[in-house]
Amino acid sequence: MIEGLRMLLCSSVVFFFQFSFFNVLNAQHSVAPVLSWLATVDDSQRIVLSWSPSADSTVWGYHICSGQPCLDYDTVFGRLDTSLLCLDHSPLEPHSYRIHVFDSSHNVSSLTPAFGNIVLSAEVPECETAVHASWTPYGSMPSGLGRYLLMVRVEPLDTLFETYYSTDSSGARSFSFSLPPEATSASLRVAAVSVDRRLVSFSNTVAVQRLTADTAAFLDIRSIAFDSLAGSVNLSFRVDTAYRGADSCTLWRSVDGSPWRQLARLPWPPLDRYADRSVSRYDSLHCYQLSVADACGLGLSYSESRCVVVPPPPPPAVALPNIVVVGADSPNGQFLPVASSLMGDIYELCIYDRRGNLVFATTDPAEPWRPDTGTPQGSYAYSLRLRFADNTIHSYAGTILVIR
């Protein structure tokens, strides 16, 4: 029966066994009070009250009252019983407690100051990476309140609780911090530590998750090929067209193992095909990857990378005709050097007559010299200077025979 009484919980039971609230207020003499007390939340998320035993040898037990005003009573029998498990009180709500001691003659001690549990709350607003935490104060810590500690355990790193923030008792009871990029959730707990560090009251544990908006279910580069005639890499895509969280996506490129660099911003969803015309034939391995952000613009989803080998260009070559036949129907009525793998930024063609007079000049590789019917028949000299795609500059000189 005594063991059963020891397990009485904080259930607002008024103690009437030879006691009443009137007895408490009108006791004849006081009993030695408790000098240390604490309210904390255990690992099972239950409020636990504890106190030091009274120094009075006549102690029969302890009364714990709760609420404001302090009217409801729980009773713990036994001078050495110094804890109470409050199953009926939620750790998510603040509660106030006071304790006094009673003896077998119905005498009581003075009440302790009011003390209670710490209630912690935390959230990660949508489209933010910061955790915002705040907690209620801890009152009447014996020997004084020294500081608060906010402890965080990050998942999926599965690290132990670590002190993330510390402030003295007069400091702010709120704090914000950012989760590491690899973290998806975190568990938070606050501890109030006494000045002498002998007493620690823990709050409830709060779990928060990084809130992200919808993302594309899949991104694929379905095919990739090099078009030798056009000199481009052609790609085709397969993406989640049902995803509407973004207005664009990014195509990335890595050349011969270089870091990924943004190649193009594409509308979302992208067109089925894309041609990369900025390919350098002097780079061998071209790799591509597609990415799209979530609706918050925080996290990126990536496709698998796809690569293609671009064959090197043919060696530089120039074909130079040596006869021009003047005539309206002549298929050889112009002089136009045909060069492969031109860079295009340097091209200088000049034509001279026998006396050294300049009769034609151009910097356009597509512009030919077309002698008209008034051009005298005979030999003409030419000079040609150009840069190839391998960054080499070459000069050519020779003669052209103009006939009718």
Residue, then its C-alpha position, 0 to 999 in steps of 0.5 A: m500500500i505504501e508503494g502504491l502511495r509513492m507512485l501518486l502522480c501530479s493528478s490534482v488530487v486533494f489530500f484529505f488524510q488527516f490534512s486539509f488546506f486549512n491545516v496547511l495554513n494554520a500549522q502550529h510550528s514549521v518543519a525544516p523545508v527542502l533547500s533544493w528543488l528541480a523540475t525537468v523533462d526526462d528522455s521519455q518526455r515526462i516532467v519529473l520533480s525532484w528535491s533534497p530531503s528535509a533535515d527534519s527527522t520527524v518528516w512524514g512526507y511532502h506536499i507538491c502543489s501546482g497551478q496559479p494559485c497553488l491549490d492542487y496537491d499531490t502527496v509523496f509519503g516517506r522522508l527519503d522519497t524525493s521525486l515525483l513523476c508527473l504523467d498527467h502534465s504535458p511537457l509542451e505546456p508550462h506548469s508551476y510547482r511548489i513544495h512543502v514538508f509535513d510531519s506526523s503531527h500535521n505540521v508543515s514547512s514553508l513553501t518553496p518558491a514557484f518553479g516549473n518546466i522549460v517549454l521549447s519550441a522551434e520551427v524551420p519556415e518553408c523555403e528557409t534554411a534557418v532554425h528558429a528556437s525559443w523557450t520559456p524561462y526557468g524560475s527560482m533555480p536554487s543558488g541562482l540561474g547561471r545560463y541556458l544551453l541550446m543543444v542540437r543533434v543533426e540528422p542524418l549525421d547522427t552526432l551527439f547533442e552538442t552545445y550550439y548556443s549559450t547565454d547567461s540567465s538575463g540573455a535572450r531566450s531565443f536563437s536562430f541557426s542554419l542547418p548544415p547543407e547535408a542535414t535533413s532534420a535536427s533534435l533540439r533541447v534546452a538546459a537551464v544550469s544553476v550558477d554552481r552547475r550542480l542542477v540542470s533542468f532540461s526542456n522537452t525535445v523538439a524535432v524539426q525538419r528542413l522544409t523544401a518544396d516539390t522537386a522534379a521527380f526525374l531528369d535525364i539526358r536521354s541521348i548525346a552525339f557529336d555532329s561532325l558536319a555541324g561541329s556541334v554536340n546534340l542532346s535530347f532530354r527526358v524530364d518530369t513535365a508535371y513539375r511546375g515548381a521552376d521556370s528554368c533549368t540549367l545545363w552544365r558542361s565539363v570539358d576534359g575533366s574540368p570543373w562543371r560550368q554553366l553552359a545555358r539556362l533553359p526554360w522549364p520544361p526544356l525543349d526535347r533537343y539542344a545543340d551545343r555549338s560552342v564545342s571546341r574540336y581541340d577538347s576531347l571529352h565533353c560531359y553534360q548534366l542537367s539541374v533544376a531547383d526546388a520551388c524554394g530555389l534552395g536545393l538542386s536536383y541533378s541528372e546523371s552526367r552523359c559524355v561524348v568524345v569529340p574527334p579532333p579536326p582535320p589538319p589545316a589545309v587550303a585549296l588555291p585555284n590557279i586559273v580564272v576563266v572570264g565569261a558569263d557561263s564559266p564555272n571557274g570565273q572566280f578566285l576563292p581560296v577554300a580553307s578548312s578549320l579557319m579561326g576566322d579572326i585573321y583573313e587577308l587576301c590581296i590580288y596584284d597586277r603585273r605592275g604591282n597595283l592592288v586590284f582586289a582586297t578582302t578580309d571576308p573568307a566568303e568573298p571571292w575575286r571575280p574578274d570582269t570582262g574589262t580585266p586584262q588577260g594574263s598573270y596576277a599575283y596573290s597573297l593570303r594570310l589567315r589563322f587556323a582553328d589550332n591558333t596557327i597563322h599561315s601565309y601563302a603567295g602565288t600567281i593566277l592566270v586569267i584567260r577568256 
